């Protein structure tokens, strides 16, 4: 008898030969941990955050913005466990638990918050307050504003160097626009870089050596040497550029052109334009997948997200999202916690062995307590011998009976049983011990 034959949901027979085979593989070896999912978070200026599963390019849920009237952009903590959404009308920052896509908290910040970035160590979130010329520094542990930095008028995009020692803030000001340089150890502005007219977005190469600044009214991007704060040169892009995202290898920058309905692709080292990709109406935000193979672009006028294949520079999918999407960030998100609670089964004697009835366990999402349906639960003796397996129903419960030959022994069965869930990219592994009583 094969091991898989003994995973029948209702009745499982363990023969002598199968028992010997099972004992050879006990205890059960651990399987590889689930990798999690790569999700795209889209802040819709019309309200709510659309969550895209990049494996299917479908919106799986929409997160309410915690009372925020108009989210403007979104970022996710470095470990993927939290997302942060600015609400420009309500002067707040919404904190989202990424694995479950539920709202954690709402934090009051400055006037008309716009840009948001998470420090590389995950300890702080910097929020640019467009209306009062400040940056709020939010402590992630306490979800309170730990410092407020005066930076100057119309602060917009914000980013960090990979070591977290420096933050850059673009000022959406016409004429000789500037980028403020913040020392994050002291939370003070230590320099100002003139880059072009109305800089709106900033990003730093993964090696930390180059800063790319989008100059909206200059229709170009500036490439800055982060060691000297000197502008090395500019690259002309489309009309009214708005957002920027640099590939994981630091080679290229993707720039949205809001009035050209295109995305410009810039070679950062050579400072030349290498391509242009037509997308939807009024593209604003752009973010790349962790492997750099795709770029996700918000089309504010179309209410969609365009997916660009970075190898072919072609749009491969268009995803409907919410009204007036603006910010977008793509991150790997770990599986949500799961809880498995085993019940109590009964043991009855048969002529040729035993029957263990009503082995059961309930699987729920740890954070929300919601039952999880459609997941396989495996039941084993404490020593690891396979008893049976079943799939959770709509209430999160899996249940099965097992018929066992006498070689197993009453003493082994009365030690109870172990219910286990192997986990997947959405939910973490879980296990629980249940009792077996003799009738």
C-alpha positions as CSV (number, residue, x, y, z in Angstrom):
1,X,0.0,0.0,0.0
2,X,1.4,3.4,-0.9
3,X,1.7,6.2,1.6
4,X,-0.6,8.4,-0.4
5,X,-3.3,5.7,-0.1
6,X,-3.4,6.4,3.6
7,X,-4.5,10.0,3.2
8,X,-8.1,9.2,2.5
9,X,-10.3,11.7,4.3
10,X,-12.8,9.2,5.9
11,X,-11.1,5.9,6.5
12,X,-7.4,5.0,6.5
13,X,-6.1,1.5,6.9
14,X,-2.5,1.0,8.1
15,X,-1.2,-2.5,7.2
16,X,1.9,-4.2,8.5
17,X,4.0,-3.4,5.4
18,X,2.7,0.1,5.2
19,X,3.4,0.6,8.9
20,X,7.0,-0.5,8.4
21,X,7.4,1.9,5.5
22,X,5.9,4.7,7.6
23,X,8.3,4.0,10.5
24,X,11.2,4.3,8.2
25,X,10.3,7.9,7.4
26,X,9.4,9.0,10.9
27,X,10.0,11.5,12.3
28,X,8.7,13.7,9.5
29,X,11.3,15.9,7.9
30,X,10.5,19.6,7.7
31,X,9.6,21.0,4.3
32,X,11.0,24.3,2.9
33,X,9.4,27.4,4.4
34,X,6.9,29.2,2.2
35,X,8.4,32.0,0.3
36,X,5.5,34.5,0.7
37,X,3.9,36.5,-2.1
38,X,5.1,39.5,-4.1
39,X,2.3,42.1,-3.8
40,X,1.7,45.5,-5.3
41,X,0.1,48.2,-3.2
42,X,-1.7,50.9,-5.1
43,X,-2.9,54.1,-3.3
44,X,-6.0,55.4,-5.0
45,X,-6.5,59.1,-4.7
46,X,-10.2,58.3,-4.8
47,X,-9.8,56.2,-1.7
48,X,-8.6,52.7,-0.6
49,X,-5.5,50.7,-1.4
50,X,-5.7,48.1,-4.1
51,X,-3.6,45.0,-3.5
52,X,-2.3,43.2,-6.6
53,X,-1.0,39.7,-6.5
54,X,1.8,39.9,-9.1
55,X,1.6,36.1,-9.7
56,X,-1.8,36.6,-11.3
57,X,-1.9,40.4,-11.9
58,X,-5.2,40.5,-10.3
59,X,-6.5,42.7,-7.4
60,X,-7.1,40.4,-4.5
61,X,-8.5,42.9,-2.0
62,X,-8.9,46.6,-1.4
63,X,-7.8,47.9,2.0
64,X,-9.8,50.8,3.5
65,X,-7.6,53.7,4.2
66,X,-8.5,54.0,7.9
67,X,-10.7,57.1,7.4
68,X,-8.1,58.8,5.3
69,X,-9.9,60.8,2.6
70,X,-7.3,60.8,-0.1
71,X,-4.2,58.5,0.0
72,X,-1.4,59.9,-2.2
73,X,1.4,57.3,-2.1
74,X,2.3,54.1,-0.4
75,X,5.4,52.2,0.8
76,X,6.0,48.9,2.6
77,X,8.5,48.2,5.3
78,X,11.7,46.5,4.3
79,X,10.6,43.1,5.7
80,X,7.2,43.4,4.0
81,X,5.2,43.2,7.3
82,X,3.8,46.7,7.2
83,X,2.6,49.2,4.6
84,X,2.2,53.0,5.1
85,X,-0.3,55.2,3.3
86,X,-0.4,59.0,3.4
87,X,-3.8,60.6,3.5
88,X,-3.3,64.1,2.1
89,X,-6.7,65.5,3.1
90,X,-6.8,64.1,6.6
91,X,-3.2,64.8,7.6
92,X,-2.7,61.2,8.7
93,X,-0.6,58.1,7.9
94,X,-2.5,54.8,7.7
95,X,-0.5,51.7,8.9
96,X,-1.4,48.4,7.1
97,X,-0.5,44.9,8.3
98,X,0.7,43.6,4.9
99,X,0.3,39.8,5.4
100,X,-3.4,40.1,6.3
101,X,-4.0,43.5,4.6
102,X,-5.8,44.9,7.6
103,X,-5.4,48.4,9.1
104,X,-3.1,48.5,12.1
105,X,-3.4,52.2,13.1
106,X,-3.7,55.7,11.9
107,X,-1.0,58.2,12.9
108,X,-1.5,62.0,12.8
109,X,1.4,63.7,10.9
110,X,1.8,67.2,9.4
111,X,-0.3,69.2,6.9
112,X,-1.1,67.4,3.6
113,X,1.3,64.4,3.8
114,X,2.5,63.3,0.4
115,X,5.6,61.1,0.1
116,X,6.6,58.3,2.4
117,X,9.6,56.1,2.8
118,X,10.7,53.4,5.3
119,X,14.3,53.5,6.7
120,X,16.4,50.5,5.6
121,X,16.5,49.2,9.2
122,X,12.7,49.4,9.4
123,X,12.8,51.5,12.5
124,X,11.4,54.8,11.2
125,X,9.1,56.1,8.5
126,X,9.7,59.5,7.0
127,X,6.6,61.4,5.8
128,X,6.8,64.6,3.7
129,X,4.2,67.2,4.7
130,X,3.5,69.2,1.6
131,X,1.4,71.8,3.3
132,X,3.7,72.9,6.1
133,X,7.2,72.2,4.7
134,X,8.2,69.5,7.2
135,X,9.0,65.8,7.4
136,X,7.4,63.7,10.2
137,X,9.7,61.0,11.5
138,X,7.4,58.1,12.7
139,X,8.8,55.6,15.2
140,X,7.6,52.2,13.9
141,X,7.7,50.6,17.4
142,X,5.4,53.1,19.0
143,X,3.6,54.5,15.9
144,X,4.1,58.0,17.1
145,X,5.9,61.0,15.6
146,X,9.4,61.0,17.1
147,X,10.7,64.1,15.4
148,X,9.6,66.9,12.9
149,X,12.2,68.2,10.5
150,X,11.7,71.7,8.8
151,X,12.9,71.2,5.2
152,X,11.3,74.0,3.2
153,X,8.3,74.5,0.9
154,X,6.3,71.7,-0.9
155,X,8.3,68.6,0.2
156,X,7.1,65.7,-2.0
157,X,9.1,62.5,-2.9
158,X,11.5,61.0,-0.3
159,X,14.0,58.2,-0.3
160,X,17.0,56.8,1.7
161,X,20.5,55.7,0.9
162,X,20.8,51.9,1.4
163,X,22.8,52.4,4.7
164,X,20.0,54.6,6.0
165,X,22.3,57.5,7.0
166,X,20.9,60.0,4.5
167,X,17.4,60.8,3.3
168,X,16.6,62.9,0.3
169,X,13.5,65.1,-0.1
170,X,12.4,66.7,-3.4
171,X,10.7,70.1,-3.2
172,X,7.9,70.6,-5.7
173,X,8.8,74.2,-6.4
174,X,9.0,76.0,-9.7
175,X,12.3,77.6,-10.9
176,X,15.6,76.4,-9.5
177,X,14.1,73.5,-7.6
178,X,16.1,71.7,-4.9
179,X,16.5,68.4,-3.0
180,X,17.1,68.6,0.7
181,X,19.7,66.2,2.2
182,X,18.9,65.0,5.7
183,X,21.4,63.5,8.2
184,X,19.1,60.8,9.7
185,X,21.3,60.5,12.8
186,X,20.5,64.1,13.8
187,X,17.4,64.6,11.7
188,X,18.7,67.9,10.3
189,X,19.1,69.2,6.8
190,X,22.8,69.3,6.0
191,X,22.7,70.3,2.3
192,X,20.5,71.4,-0.6
193,X,21.0,70.3,-4.2
194,X,19.8,72.3,-7.1
195,X,18.6,69.8,-9.7
196,X,16.0,71.5,-11.9
197,X,12.5,72.9,-12.0
198,X,9.9,71.4,-9.6
199,X,11.6,68.1,-8.6
200,X,8.9,65.7,-7.4
201,X,10.4,62.2,-7.1
202,X,13.7,60.7,-6.0
203,X,15.3,57.3,-5.9
204,X,18.8,56.0,-5.0
205,X,20.7,53.2,-6.7
206,X,21.2,50.0,-4.7
207,X,24.9,50.7,-4.3
208,X,24.1,54.1,-2.9
209,X,26.3,56.1,-5.3
210,X,23.7,57.8,-7.4
211,X,20.6,59.7,-6.8
212,X,18.0,60.1,-9.6
213,X,15.7,63.2,-9.4
214,X,12.6,63.8,-11.5
215,X,12.3,67.4,-12.5
216,X,8.7,67.8,-13.5
217,X,8.8,71.2,-15.1
218,X,12.2,70.7,-16.7
219,X,11.0,67.5,-18.4
220,X,14.2,65.7,-17.4
221,X,15.9,63.7,-14.6
222,X,19.1,64.7,-12.9
223,X,21.7,62.1,-11.9
224,X,23.5,63.1,-8.7
225,X,26.8,61.8,-7.1
226,X,25.7,61.1,-3.5
227,X,29.3,61.4,-2.3
228,X,29.7,65.0,-3.5
229,X,26.0,66.1,-4.0
230,X,27.1,67.2,-7.5
231,X,24.8,66.9,-10.4
232,X,26.6,64.7,-13.0
233,X,24.2,65.5,-15.8
234,X,20.5,65.4,-16.9
235,X,18.6,63.2,-19.2
236,X,15.6,64.6,-21.2
237,X,12.5,62.3,-20.8
238,X,8.8,62.9,-21.7
239,X,6.5,65.8,-20.9
240,X,5.8,66.4,-17.2
241,X,7.6,63.4,-15.7
242,X,6.4,62.4,-12.2
243,X,7.6,59.1,-10.7
244,X,10.8,57.1,-10.8
245,X,12.0,53.6,-9.8
246,X,15.5,52.2,-10.2
247,X,16.1,48.5,-11.1
248,X,17.6,46.2,-8.5
249,X,20.9,46.1,-10.4
250,X,21.0,49.9,-10.5
251,X,21.4,50.0,-14.2
252,X,18.2,51.7,-15.3
253,X,15.6,54.1,-14.0
254,X,12.0,54.0,-15.1
255,X,10.3,57.4,-15.2
256,X,6.6,58.1,-15.7
257,X,5.7,60.9,-18.1
258,X,2.2,62.1,-16.9
259,X,1.4,64.2,-19.9
260,X,3.0,61.9,-22.6
261,X,1.3,58.7,-21.3
262,X,4.7,57.0,-21.5
263,X,7.4,55.6,-19.3
264,X,11.0,56.6,-20.2
265,X,13.8,54.1,-19.5
266,X,17.1,55.8,-18.6
267,X,20.6,54.2,-18.5
268,X,21.8,55.7,-15.1
269,X,25.5,55.2,-15.7
270,X,25.6,56.5,-19.3
271,X,22.9,59.1,-18.6
272,X,21.1,58.4,-21.8
273,X,17.5,57.5,-22.8
274,X,17.3,53.8,-23.9
275,X,13.6,53.4,-24.4
276,X,10.0,54.6,-24.1
277,X,6.9,52.5,-23.3
278,X,3.3,53.7,-24.0
279,X,1.1,53.1,-21.0
280,X,-2.3,54.3,-19.8
281,X,-3.7,57.8,-19.3
282,X,-1.6,60.1,-17.0
283,X,1.0,57.7,-15.5
284,X,2.1,58.8,-12.0
285,X,3.8,56.1,-9.9
286,X,6.1,53.3,-10.8
287,X,7.6,50.4,-8.9
288,X,9.7,47.4,-9.9
289,X,9.4,43.8,-8.7
290,X,12.2,42.6,-6.4
291,X,13.7,40.6,-9.3
292,X,13.5,43.6,-11.6
293,X,11.6,41.7,-14.4
294,X,8.5,43.9,-14.3
295,X,7.5,47.5,-13.6
296,X,4.1,48.4,-12.3
297,X,2.8,51.8,-13.4
298,X,-0.3,53.7,-12.0
299,X,-2.4,55.4,-14.7
300,X,-4.2,58.1,-12.8
301,X,-6.6,59.0,-15.7
302,X,-7.4,55.4,-16.6
303,X,-7.9,53.9,-13.1
304,X,-5.5,51.1,-14.1
305,X,-2.0,49.8,-13.6
306,X,0.2,48.9,-16.6
307,X,2.7,46.0,-16.2
308,X,5.9,46.4,-18.2
309,X,8.2,43.5,-19.1
310,X,11.6,45.0,-18.5
311,X,13.3,42.6,-20.9
312,X,11.1,43.5,-23.9
313,X,9.9,47.0,-22.8
314,X,6.4,46.0,-23.6
315,X,3.2,46.2,-21.6
316,X,2.1,42.7,-20.8
317,X,-1.0,43.4,-18.7
318,X,-3.4,46.2,-17.7
319,X,-5.1,45.9,-14.3
320,X,-8.2,47.8,-13.2
321,X,-7.7,49.3,-9.7
322,X,-9.4,52.1,-7.9
323,X,-10.2,55.7,-8.8
324,X,-7.3,57.9,-9.7
325,X,-4.4,55.7,-8.6
326,X,-1.2,57.5,-7.6
327,X,1.4,55.8,-5.5
328,X,2.5,52.2,-6.0
329,X,5.0,50.0,-4.2
330,X,5.8,46.3,-4.9
331,X,7.3,44.1,-2.2
332,X,7.7,40.5,-1.1
333,X,5.3,39.9,1.8
334,X,5.8,37.0,4.2
335,X,2.9,34.5,4.9
336,X,0.4,35.6,7.5
337,X,0.4,33.8,10.8
338,X,-1.9,30.8,11.1
339,X,-3.3,29.0,14.2
340,X,-4.3,25.3,14.3
341,X,-6.3,24.0,17.2
342,X,-6.7,20.2,17.5
343,X,-9.7,18.7,19.2
344,X,-10.2,15.3,20.8
345,X,-10.6,12.0,19.1
346,X,-11.9,8.6,20.4
347,X,-10.3,5.2,20.2
348,X,-12.5,2.1,19.7
349,X,-11.4,-1.6,19.5
350,X,-12.0,-3.8,16.5
351,X,-11.3,-7.4,15.9
352,X,-8.3,-6.6,13.6
353,X,-7.1,-3.4,15.3
354,X,-8.4,0.0,16.3
355,X,-10.5,2.9,14.9
356,X,-9.6,6.4,15.8
357,X,-12.7,8.5,15.2
358,X,-13.1,12.3,14.7
359,X,-9.6,13.4,14.4
360,X,-10.1,17.1,13.9
361,X,-8.5,20.5,13.9
362,X,-9.5,24.1,13.1
363,X,-7.3,26.4,11.0
364,X,-7.6,30.2,11.5
365,X,-5.7,33.3,10.6
366,X,-3.9,34.3,13.7
367,X,-4.3,38.0,13.5
368,X,-8.0,38.1,12.5
369,X,-9.3,34.8,13.8
370,X,-11.0,34.2,10.5
371,X,-11.4,30.5,9.5
372,X,-9.4,29.3,6.6
373,X,-11.0,26.9,4.1
374,X,-9.5,24.6,1.5
375,X,-6.2,23.8,3.3
376,X,-4.9,20.2,3.8
377,X,-4.4,19.1,7.4
378,X,-2.4,16.0,8.1
379,X,-2.9,13.9,11.3
380,X,-0.2,11.7,12.7
381,X,0.6,9.9,15.9
382,X,3.0,11.6,18.3
383,X,5.8,9.4,16.9
384,X,5.1,10.6,13.3
385,X,3.0,7.7,11.9
386,X,0.6,8.9,9.3
387,X,-3.1,8.4,10.4
388,X,-5.2,10.4,7.8
389,X,-5.6,13.8,6.1
390,X,-8.5,16.1,5.3
391,X,-9.2,19.5,3.9
392,X,-10.6,22.3,5.9
393,X,-14.2,23.3,5.3
394,X,-15.8,26.7,5.3
395,X,-15.6,26.9,9.1
396,X,-11.9,26.0,8.9
397,X,-12.4,22.5,10.3
398,X,-10.7,19.4,8.9
399,X,-11.9,16.0,10.2
400,X,-11.2,12.3,9.4
401,X,-11.2,8.8,10.9
402,X,-8.4,6.3,10.8
403,X,-8.4,2.5,11.1
404,X,-5.1,1.2,12.6
405,X,-3.8,-2.3,12.9
406,X,-2.9,-3.6,16.4
407,X,0.9,-3.4,15.7
408,X,0.7,0.3,16.5
409,X,-0.4,-0.3,20.1
410,X,-2.9,1.3,22.4
411,X,-0.2,3.1,24.3
412,X,1.0,4.9,21.2
413,X,-2.4,6.0,20.3
414,X,-3.3,7.2,23.7
415,X,-0.4,9.6,23.6
416,X,-2.7,11.7,21.3
417,X,-2.1,13.0,17.8
418,X,-0.5,15.8,16.0
419,X,-2.4,17.9,13.5
420,X,-0.2,19.9,11.1
421,X,-0.6,22.4,8.2
422,X,2.4,22.6,5.9
423,X,1.8,26.3,5.1
424,X,1.9,28.1,1.8
425,X,2.8,31.5,0.4
426,X,-0.2,33.0,2.0
427,X,-0.3,31.3,5.4
428,X,2.5,30.2,7.7
429,X,2.9,26.6,9.0
430,X,1.0,25.5,12.1
431,X,0.7,22.5,14.3
432,X,-1.2,21.4,17.3
433,X,-1.6,18.4,19.7
434,X,-4.9,16.7,20.2
435,X,-6.1,14.0,22.6
436,X,-7.2,10.5,21.9
437,X,-9.4,8.8,24.6
438,X,-10.4,5.2,24.8
439,X,-14.1,4.4,24.7
